[in-house]
């Protein structure tokens, strides 16, 4: 779901650039959201690895 929201935000920012509107505020928000999404995914992978360790 987070990936979909980020994709929509990228599309919105691209549209703003196409109309020569200032996308800086939106771009800063998107960067923050991408950072949070990456952290969430990292924490999720770590938790899953702890719950179900890979069999070697």
PyMOL commands that set and color helices and strands:
alter all, ss='L'
color gray80, all
select helices_A, chain A and resi 2-18+24-51
alter helices_A, ss='H'
color red, helices_A
deselect
rebuild
show_as cartoon
